[in-house]
Amino acid sequence: MVRRFEELSNNAWPALQTIQYDGWIIRFAKGVTKRSNSVNLLYPSTINPDTKIGYCEELFESQKITPCFKITECSDPSGMDSRLAKRGYFVHSTISFQTIDISNSPSEPLSDINIEGELNPRWMDDFIRMNEFDPARKPTYIEIMNQLRLPKCLISLSRDEKTIGVGLGVAEGGFVGLFDIVVDKTYRNTGLGYLIVDNILRWGRKHGAQTAYLQVVTDNTPAIRLYEKMGFTEAYQYSYRMKK
């Protein structure tokens, strides 16, 4: 299932340009998010690995983006993790890919939460603000979202006419992916993250999903505790290796 989950998550968070190269998927999006700016080693490879790495490096450097490889347990050919390490690539981050069975979950939304099916620029403003991201990157985030052709829900949670939490759900083939769950820092640890996640799961169930998945950095202890409390379990881990 690792390869299938990787396909689902790539579809749910698109790149702006994708190049297929001898089983590797090279993704670009102006450097915004590693997910959309990395090499995915998903399928059988036939060309010499060092030749392929060099080719990818040239492509990334031509885009003025730091070369980045996404390593999973199904990366092909085997041994790519150590091969990249010898070429000066370091582990930038390690991510836990988690899933939960929602086949018996309710499908009606809870609470005074707003669910939209199309991107509202205000949702993106709130997402950038609460994550303290560079506002100059907003146009690229919007471009990425506009590439998404699958059913989606954009959730906003408000208090006193202020948005204090957002989240994204994307449905495909009996699965729903959860992305960009964030709560305003002044409202964290109050159960709002749980509320946002639960509503995405309910939306997913209503749209035919039986399994939900999400990805969380392994050192994000509060988020991992929340997902564990909700019943998510780790399916596998992957890491990003970037050029020093």
C-alpha positions as CSV (number, residue, x, y, z in Angstrom):
1,M,0.0,0.0,0.0
2,V,3.0,2.4,0.4
3,R,3.1,3.1,-3.4
4,R,-0.7,3.6,-3.5
5,F,-0.7,6.0,-0.6
6,E,2.1,7.9,-2.2
7,E,0.1,8.2,-5.4
8,L,-3.0,9.4,-3.4
9,S,-1.1,12.0,-1.5
10,N,0.6,13.3,-4.7
11,N,-2.7,13.7,-6.4
12,A,-4.2,15.4,-3.3
13,W,-1.3,18.0,-3.2
14,P,-0.3,18.6,-6.8
15,A,2.9,20.1,-8.2
16,L,2.8,22.8,-10.9
17,Q,5.1,20.7,-13.2
18,T,5.8,16.9,-13.2
19,I,8.4,15.1,-15.1
20,Q,8.4,11.3,-15.3
21,Y,11.9,9.9,-15.6
22,D,12.5,6.1,-15.7
23,G,10.2,5.3,-12.8
24,W,11.0,8.5,-10.8
25,I,8.5,11.4,-10.5
26,I,10.1,14.8,-10.4
27,R,7.8,17.5,-9.0
28,F,8.2,21.3,-9.1
29,A,6.2,24.1,-7.6
30,K,8.5,27.1,-7.3
31,G,10.0,25.8,-4.2
32,V,6.8,25.9,-2.1
33,T,6.5,22.8,0.1
34,K,8.9,19.8,-0.2
35,R,5.9,17.6,-1.2
36,S,5.6,19.5,-4.4
37,N,9.3,20.0,-5.0
38,S,11.0,16.6,-4.7
39,V,11.9,13.5,-6.5
40,N,9.6,10.5,-5.8
41,L,11.3,7.1,-6.4
42,L,8.1,5.2,-6.9
43,Y,8.5,2.7,-9.7
44,P,11.1,0.3,-11.1
45,S,14.3,2.0,-12.3
46,T,16.6,0.9,-15.1
47,I,19.1,3.7,-15.6
48,N,22.3,4.0,-13.5
49,P,21.2,5.7,-10.2
50,D,24.1,8.1,-10.2
51,T,23.3,9.2,-13.7
52,K,19.7,9.8,-12.6
53,I,20.6,11.7,-9.5
54,G,22.8,14.0,-11.6
55,Y,20.0,14.6,-14.1
56,C,17.6,15.5,-11.2
57,E,20.2,17.8,-9.7
58,E,20.5,19.7,-13.0
59,L,16.8,20.1,-13.2
60,F,16.4,21.4,-9.7
61,E,19.4,23.8,-10.1
62,S,17.9,25.1,-13.3
63,Q,14.8,26.1,-11.3
64,K,16.9,27.6,-8.5
65,I,15.5,25.0,-6.1
66,T,17.5,22.9,-3.7
67,P,17.6,19.2,-4.8
68,C,15.3,17.1,-2.7
69,F,14.6,13.4,-2.7
70,K,11.6,11.7,-1.0
71,I,12.7,8.3,0.4
72,T,10.1,5.6,1.3
73,E,10.5,1.8,1.9
74,C,9.5,1.2,-1.7
75,S,12.1,3.6,-3.2
76,D,13.6,2.1,-6.3
77,P,16.4,1.1,-6.7
78,S,17.1,0.0,-3.1
79,G,20.0,1.6,-1.2
80,M,19.1,5.1,-2.4
81,D,19.1,6.5,1.1
82,S,22.8,5.6,1.7
83,R,23.7,6.6,-1.8
84,L,22.3,10.1,-1.4
85,A,24.0,10.4,2.0
86,K,27.4,9.7,0.4
87,R,26.6,12.5,-2.1
88,G,26.1,15.0,0.7
89,Y,22.4,14.8,1.2
90,F,21.1,15.2,4.8
91,V,17.8,14.1,6.3
92,H,15.8,17.3,6.4
93,S,12.7,15.8,8.0
94,T,11.1,12.5,8.8
95,I,7.3,12.1,8.4
96,S,4.9,9.6,9.8
97,F,2.2,8.5,7.3
98,Q,-0.9,7.6,9.4
99,T,-4.2,6.0,8.6
100,I,-7.6,5.3,10.3
101,D,-10.6,3.2,9.3
102,I,-13.6,5.5,9.0
103,S,-16.0,3.0,7.4
104,N,-18.4,3.1,10.4
105,S,-17.9,6.8,11.1
106,P,-20.8,9.4,11.1
107,S,-21.1,11.6,8.0
108,E,-22.8,14.7,9.3
109,P,-20.8,17.7,10.2
110,L,-20.5,19.0,13.8
111,S,-20.5,22.4,15.4
112,D,-20.5,25.9,13.8
113,I,-17.9,25.1,11.2
114,N,-17.8,26.4,7.6
115,I,-17.1,23.9,4.8
116,E,-16.5,25.1,1.3
117,G,-15.9,23.0,-1.9
118,E,-13.8,25.7,-3.7
119,L,-10.8,27.7,-2.7
120,N,-11.6,31.0,-1.1
121,P,-8.5,33.3,-1.1
122,R,-9.5,34.3,2.5
123,W,-9.0,30.6,3.6
124,M,-5.5,30.8,2.2
125,D,-4.8,34.1,4.0
126,D,-5.8,32.5,7.3
127,F,-3.7,29.4,6.6
128,I,-0.6,31.5,5.8
129,R,-1.3,33.8,8.8
130,M,-1.7,31.0,11.4
131,N,1.4,29.1,10.0
132,E,3.4,32.4,10.0
133,F,4.4,31.7,6.4
134,D,5.7,34.2,3.9
135,P,2.6,36.0,2.4
136,A,4.6,36.5,-0.8
137,R,4.1,32.7,-1.4
138,K,0.4,33.0,-1.5
139,P,0.1,33.1,-5.3
140,T,2.0,29.8,-5.6
141,Y,-0.1,28.1,-2.9
142,I,-3.2,29.2,-4.9
143,E,-1.7,27.8,-8.1
144,I,-1.1,24.5,-6.4
145,M,-4.6,24.4,-5.1
146,N,-6.0,25.3,-8.5
147,Q,-4.3,22.2,-9.9
148,L,-6.4,20.0,-7.7
149,R,-9.0,18.2,-9.7
150,L,-10.4,15.9,-6.9
151,P,-13.3,16.6,-4.5
152,K,-12.1,18.7,-1.6
153,C,-13.4,20.5,1.5
154,L,-11.9,23.6,2.9
155,I,-12.8,23.9,6.6
156,S,-12.8,27.2,8.6
157,L,-13.5,27.5,12.3
158,S,-14.4,30.9,13.6
159,R,-14.8,32.6,17.0
160,D,-15.9,36.2,17.5
161,E,-15.8,36.8,13.7
162,K,-12.2,35.7,13.5
163,T,-11.0,32.5,11.8
164,I,-9.0,30.5,14.3
165,G,-8.5,27.2,12.5
166,V,-8.5,25.7,9.0
167,G,-8.1,22.3,7.4
168,L,-8.2,20.7,4.0
169,G,-9.7,17.3,3.0
170,V,-9.3,15.6,-0.4
171,A,-11.2,12.5,-1.5
172,E,-10.2,9.9,-4.0
173,G,-11.2,6.2,-4.5
174,G,-12.4,5.4,-1.0
175,F,-9.8,7.5,0.8
176,V,-9.7,11.0,2.2
177,G,-6.5,12.8,2.9
178,L,-6.1,15.4,5.6
179,F,-3.8,18.4,4.9
180,D,-2.9,21.8,6.4
181,I,-4.6,21.4,9.8
182,V,-3.7,24.5,11.7
183,V,-5.1,26.4,14.7
184,D,-4.3,29.9,15.7
185,K,-1.5,29.7,18.3
186,T,-3.6,31.6,20.9
187,Y,-6.3,28.9,20.7
188,R,-4.2,25.7,20.6
189,N,-4.6,22.9,23.1
190,T,-8.3,23.6,23.5
191,G,-9.7,20.7,21.4
192,L,-10.2,22.7,18.2
193,G,-7.7,20.6,16.2
194,Y,-9.8,17.6,17.1
195,L,-12.9,19.4,15.9
196,I,-11.4,20.3,12.5
197,V,-10.0,16.7,11.9
198,D,-13.3,15.1,13.0
199,N,-15.3,17.3,10.5
200,I,-12.9,16.4,7.7
201,L,-13.4,12.7,8.5
202,R,-17.2,13.1,8.5
203,W,-17.0,15.0,5.1
204,G,-14.8,12.2,3.8
205,R,-17.2,9.5,4.9
206,K,-20.1,11.4,3.2
207,H,-18.0,11.3,0.0
208,G,-17.5,7.5,0.1
209,A,-14.2,7.3,2.0
210,Q,-13.6,4.3,4.2
211,T,-10.0,5.1,5.1
212,A,-8.4,8.4,6.1
213,Y,-4.8,9.3,5.9
214,L,-2.5,12.2,7.0
215,Q,1.2,13.0,7.3
216,V,2.8,14.5,10.3
217,V,6.4,15.4,11.1
218,T,7.7,12.9,13.7
219,D,8.9,15.6,16.0
220,N,5.5,17.3,16.2
221,T,4.5,15.7,19.5
222,P,1.3,17.6,20.1
223,A,-0.1,16.6,16.7
224,I,0.9,13.0,17.0
225,R,-0.8,12.8,20.4
226,L,-4.0,14.2,18.9
227,Y,-4.0,11.8,16.0
228,E,-3.2,8.9,18.3
229,K,-6.1,9.9,20.6
230,M,-8.4,9.9,17.5
231,G,-7.3,6.4,16.5
232,F,-4.8,7.0,13.8
233,T,-1.9,4.5,13.5
234,E,1.3,4.7,11.6
235,A,1.4,2.9,8.3
236,Y,5.1,3.8,7.4
237,Q,7.6,6.6,7.6
238,Y,9.3,8.5,4.8
239,S,12.1,11.2,4.8
240,Y,13.3,14.0,2.7
241,R,16.9,14.2,1.9
242,M,18.2,17.5,0.7
243,K,21.6,18.6,-0.8
244,K,23.8,20.4,1.7
